[in-house]
Amino acid sequence: MVIGEAKPFLVVLTVINQHRWKTIAAEAGLADKDVNDSECEKIILEKLGGCLKEFPGYAQIYHSHCIQDPWTVENGLLTPTMKMKRKVIMERFESEIEQMYSGHT
């Protein structure tokens, strides 16, 4: 989920595919690192940047935070039609979002 309304830059909450991440981390020599470690974040941002390379600078992602548990209807983060409940997600991950913007003046 991309976040950035009324903020100085875009950040993203990413629900990570555990199996795929293990492969990526192993290839990068980061298998023992936490998925939210700065080295891991760099890899995730590079992958996102590849998808967004044609977008202008203001549409680039500057920080990410990975979520390891899937967002589901059962845990209240998705609607029955599989849409994100942005307000609920923003509330649940408020501290993670604040951390991505911390230090910015």
Secondary structure, DSSP 8 states (H G I E B T S, - for coil): -EE-TTSSSEEEEEE--HHHHHHHHHHTT-TTS-TTSHHHHHHHHHHHHHHTTTS-GGGSEEEEEEE-S---TTTTSB-TTS-B-HHHHHHHTHHHHHHHHTT--
